[in-house]
Amino acid sequence: MPELPEVENARQVVEKALGRVIVDIDDTDTYECRPHNPGDIERALKGGMLTEACRRGKAMWCETETADGEAGPTLGIHLGMGGRIIVTAPDGEQSSTYGGGDPHVGERDTDKPEWTRFAITFDDGGQLRLFDKRRLGRVRLEPDIDALGPDAAEISRDDFRERIGSSAAPVKARLLDQAVIAGIGNLLADDILWQCALSPSRRAKTLTTDELDELRVVLRRAIRSAIRKGGVHTAEIIPFRKADATCPRCGSPMARGTVGGRTTWWCSNEQS
């Protein structure tokens, strides 16, 4: 699934749809819009507008306003493994896309119309669309975000020390626990642990205060870089997460194993 930087990029695209009056919604994909029936989301939002695009970790949602100016239901949008948000301008020209800088997502001859799983049409003729080839995304009203921990890009130093450093679990497993800290996925975890030269299987409670502080600083820097460059796949270590690869820093073989139930890569020398 996408990690925090990819979802933040999508959230920034959704911002281009704020304040535009909703005149139609296609919510007929009963799998993508489960548990709602066709028409449920349309009836809840039609005539109103999206007023704020929000995110915590990998979760994204929109606050809404009804046609009467009252607070409307929250609209949750989950990208799944490869979903893309497309927002088109009032004149019908594509104004912004999400996804690796690709300006033509959803428009190629090989892109099937049915891969648009959900669409909002505005009174100016523009649209917000969820383009999802793999059909693993989700759109629903009133999503539950209470179980998520604090956002990885905003967590305070003291909170990070307590949430990560108090556990006997492997540090990578702790970082991946969305109830502990929200937004870190498999690639981002491998990247920041490599940057800090920390073993992913090291018990989190054995990290010193200085190590925890450095890990948080590196995490925040890695998130900013990935947002700016278009996703976690742009991190330096990612191309070396494969068999026969060597560490780009010291030249030692990259090692592979399973930590926290996820395939994990690390430098066999610096992260041993």
C-alpha positions as CSV (number, residue, x, y, z in Angstrom):
1,M,0.0,0.0,0.0
2,P,1.2,3.6,-0.4
3,E,3.1,5.1,2.5
4,L,2.8,8.5,4.1
5,P,4.6,10.5,1.3
6,E,2.5,9.1,-1.5
7,V,-0.7,9.8,0.5
8,E,0.4,13.3,1.3
9,N,1.0,13.9,-2.4
10,A,-2.5,12.7,-3.1
11,R,-3.9,14.9,-0.4
12,Q,-2.3,17.9,-2.0
13,V,-4.1,17.0,-5.2
14,V,-7.4,16.7,-3.5
15,E,-7.0,20.2,-2.2
16,K,-7.6,21.4,-5.8
17,A,-11.2,20.1,-5.4
18,L,-12.0,22.0,-2.3
19,G,-14.8,24.6,-2.4
20,R,-16.4,23.3,-5.6
21,V,-20.1,22.4,-5.5
22,I,-20.8,18.7,-6.0
23,V,-23.5,18.0,-8.6
24,D,-23.0,14.3,-9.2
25,I,-21.2,11.3,-7.7
26,D,-20.5,7.9,-9.3
27,D,-20.4,5.5,-6.3
28,T,-21.7,2.4,-8.2
29,D,-18.6,0.2,-7.5
30,T,-20.0,-1.7,-4.6
31,Y,-16.6,-3.2,-3.7
32,E,-14.6,0.0,-3.7
33,C,-17.4,1.8,-1.8
34,R,-18.3,-1.0,0.6
35,P,-20.2,-1.2,2.9
36,H,-22.4,1.5,1.1
37,N,-25.0,0.8,-1.5
38,P,-24.9,2.6,-4.8
39,G,-26.3,6.1,-4.2
40,D,-25.5,6.3,-0.5
41,I,-22.5,8.5,-0.9
42,E,-24.1,10.6,-3.6
43,R,-27.2,11.3,-1.4
44,A,-24.9,12.3,1.5
45,L,-22.7,14.7,-0.4
46,K,-24.6,16.0,-3.5
47,G,-25.2,19.7,-3.4
48,G,-22.4,20.3,-0.8
49,M,-18.7,20.6,-1.2
50,L,-15.4,19.3,0.1
51,T,-13.9,21.8,2.6
52,E,-10.7,20.3,3.9
53,A,-8.3,17.6,2.8
54,C,-6.8,15.8,5.8
55,R,-4.3,13.0,6.4
56,R,-2.9,11.0,9.3
57,G,-0.3,8.5,8.4
58,K,-1.6,6.6,5.4
59,A,-5.2,7.6,6.1
60,M,-6.8,10.4,4.0
61,W,-10.2,12.0,4.4
62,C,-12.2,15.1,3.5
63,E,-14.3,17.2,5.7
64,T,-17.5,18.3,3.9
65,E,-20.2,20.9,4.0
66,T,-23.8,20.5,3.0
67,A,-25.8,22.7,0.7
68,D,-27.2,24.4,3.7
69,G,-23.8,25.3,5.0
70,E,-23.8,22.8,7.8
71,A,-21.0,20.3,8.6
72,G,-21.4,17.3,6.4
73,P,-20.2,13.7,6.7
74,T,-16.5,12.8,6.5
75,L,-15.4,11.2,3.2
76,G,-12.6,8.7,3.5
77,I,-10.5,7.9,0.5
78,H,-8.0,5.0,0.6
79,L,-5.6,4.5,-2.4
80,G,-5.1,0.8,-2.0
81,M,-1.9,-0.5,-3.6
82,G,-1.8,1.7,-6.6
83,G,-4.7,4.0,-6.7
84,R,-4.4,7.5,-8.2
85,I,-6.3,10.7,-7.5
86,I,-7.1,12.8,-10.5
87,V,-8.6,16.3,-10.3
88,T,-9.6,18.1,-13.5
89,A,-10.0,21.8,-13.9
90,P,-13.3,23.6,-14.6
91,D,-12.6,23.7,-18.3
92,G,-12.2,19.9,-18.4
93,E,-8.4,20.0,-18.8
94,Q,-6.4,17.9,-16.4
95,S,-5.0,20.3,-13.7
96,S,-3.2,17.8,-11.5
97,T,-2.5,14.1,-11.1
98,Y,-1.1,11.9,-8.4
99,G,1.5,9.3,-9.1
100,G,5.1,9.5,-9.9
101,G,4.9,12.6,-12.1
102,D,2.8,10.8,-14.7
103,P,0.7,13.5,-16.4
104,H,-1.4,11.0,-18.3
105,V,-2.7,8.6,-15.7
106,G,-6.1,7.4,-16.6
107,E,-5.9,8.8,-20.1
108,R,-3.8,6.3,-22.1
109,D,-5.4,3.9,-24.6
110,T,-4.5,1.0,-22.3
111,D,-6.3,2.6,-19.3
112,K,-9.8,1.2,-19.2
113,P,-12.7,3.5,-18.2
114,E,-13.9,1.0,-15.6
115,W,-10.6,1.6,-13.7
116,T,-12.1,4.8,-12.5
117,R,-13.8,3.4,-9.4
118,F,-15.3,6.5,-7.9
119,A,-15.9,10.0,-9.3
120,I,-17.2,13.3,-8.0
121,T,-18.4,15.9,-10.6
122,F,-18.5,19.6,-9.8
123,D,-20.8,22.3,-11.0
124,D,-17.9,23.8,-13.0
125,G,-17.6,20.6,-15.1
126,G,-14.4,19.4,-13.4
127,Q,-14.1,16.1,-11.5
128,L,-12.3,14.3,-8.7
129,R,-11.6,10.6,-9.7
130,L,-10.1,7.6,-8.0
131,F,-8.3,5.7,-10.7
132,D,-7.6,2.2,-9.3
133,K,-6.6,-0.6,-11.8
134,R,-6.1,-3.2,-9.0
135,R,-9.4,-2.3,-7.3
136,L,-7.8,-2.3,-3.8
137,G,-8.8,1.2,-2.8
138,R,-11.7,2.2,-0.6
139,V,-14.1,5.1,-0.4
140,R,-16.5,5.4,2.5
141,L,-18.3,7.8,4.8
142,E,-17.2,8.4,8.3
143,P,-13.9,6.3,8.3
144,D,-12.5,5.3,11.6
145,I,-9.1,6.9,12.3
146,D,-9.1,6.7,16.1
147,A,-7.1,3.6,16.2
148,L,-4.1,5.3,14.5
149,G,-1.1,6.6,16.4
150,P,0.3,10.1,15.8
151,D,1.4,11.0,12.4
152,A,5.0,10.1,11.6
153,A,5.8,13.5,10.1
154,E,4.5,15.3,13.2
155,I,5.2,13.2,16.2
156,S,7.1,15.0,19.0
157,R,10.5,13.9,20.3
158,D,9.2,12.8,23.7
159,D,6.2,10.9,22.2
160,F,8.5,9.1,19.7
161,R,10.9,8.1,22.5
162,E,8.1,6.6,24.5
163,R,6.2,4.9,21.7
164,I,9.2,3.4,20.0
165,G,11.7,2.9,22.8
166,S,9.4,1.3,25.4
167,S,8.9,-2.0,23.5
168,A,10.7,-5.2,23.4
169,A,9.6,-5.8,19.8
170,P,12.1,-5.4,16.9
171,V,12.5,-1.8,16.1
172,K,11.3,-2.3,12.5
173,A,8.1,-4.1,13.8
174,R,7.5,-1.2,16.2
175,L,7.9,1.4,13.4
176,L,5.4,-0.5,11.2
177,D,2.7,-0.7,13.9
178,Q,0.2,2.0,12.8
179,A,-1.3,2.1,16.2
180,V,2.1,3.2,17.6
181,I,3.0,5.7,14.9
182,A,1.0,6.2,11.7
183,G,2.5,6.4,8.2
184,I,5.6,4.2,8.0
185,G,5.5,1.3,5.6
186,N,8.0,-1.4,4.6
187,L,10.2,0.7,2.3
188,L,10.4,3.8,4.5
189,A,11.3,1.6,7.5
190,D,14.1,-0.1,5.6
191,D,15.3,3.3,4.4
192,I,15.6,5.1,7.7
193,L,17.1,2.1,9.5
194,W,19.7,1.9,6.8
195,Q,20.4,5.6,7.1
196,C,20.9,5.2,10.9
197,A,22.9,2.0,10.5
198,L,20.5,0.2,12.9
199,S,19.6,-3.5,12.7
200,P,15.9,-3.9,11.9
201,S,15.7,-6.8,14.4
202,R,17.3,-5.0,17.3
203,R,14.9,-4.7,20.3
204,A,13.5,-1.2,20.4
205,K,13.9,-0.8,24.1
206,T,17.7,-1.3,23.7
207,L,18.0,1.9,21.6
208,T,19.6,4.8,23.5
209,T,18.0,8.2,23.8
210,D,20.5,9.6,21.2
211,E,19.7,6.7,18.8
212,L,16.0,7.3,19.1
213,D,16.4,11.0,18.6
214,E,18.5,10.4,15.5
215,L,16.0,7.9,14.2
216,R,13.2,10.5,14.5
217,V,15.3,13.2,12.8
218,V,16.2,10.8,9.9
219,L,12.5,9.7,9.6
220,R,11.3,13.3,9.3
221,R,14.0,14.1,6.7
222,A,13.2,11.0,4.7
223,I,9.5,11.9,4.6
224,R,10.2,15.4,3.4
225,S,12.5,14.1,0.7
226,A,10.0,11.5,-0.5
227,I,7.2,14.0,-0.6
228,R,9.3,16.4,-2.6
229,K,10.6,13.7,-5.0
230,G,7.2,11.9,-5.5
231,G,7.4,8.8,-3.2
232,V,9.3,6.5,-1.0
233,H,10.6,4.6,-4.1
234,T,13.0,7.5,-4.7
235,A,15.0,6.8,-1.5
236,E,18.7,5.9,-2.0
237,I,18.5,2.4,-0.6
238,I,15.5,1.2,-2.5
239,P,17.3,0.0,-5.7
240,F,19.6,-2.1,-3.6
241,R,16.8,-4.1,-1.9
242,K,17.4,-7.2,-4.2
243,A,19.5,-10.3,-4.4
244,D,23.2,-9.8,-5.2
245,A,23.0,-6.1,-4.4
246,T,25.7,-4.4,-2.2
247,C,25.3,-1.6,0.2
248,P,25.7,1.7,-1.6
249,R,27.6,3.1,1.4
250,C,30.2,0.5,2.3
251,G,29.9,-2.1,-0.5
252,S,29.0,-5.1,1.8
253,P,26.3,-7.5,0.6
254,M,22.7,-6.7,1.3
255,A,21.0,-9.2,3.6
256,R,17.4,-10.3,3.4
257,G,15.0,-11.7,6.0
258,T,11.6,-11.3,7.6
259,V,11.0,-8.8,10.4
260,G,7.6,-7.9,11.8
261,G,6.1,-10.2,9.1
262,R,7.6,-8.1,6.3
263,T,10.4,-8.8,3.8
264,T,13.3,-6.7,5.1
265,W,16.7,-5.7,3.5
266,W,19.7,-4.4,5.4
267,C,23.5,-4.0,5.1
268,S,25.1,-7.2,6.4
269,N,28.0,-5.1,7.8
270,E,26.8,-1.8,9.1
271,Q,23.4,-3.1,10.3
272,S,24.5,-6.5,11.8
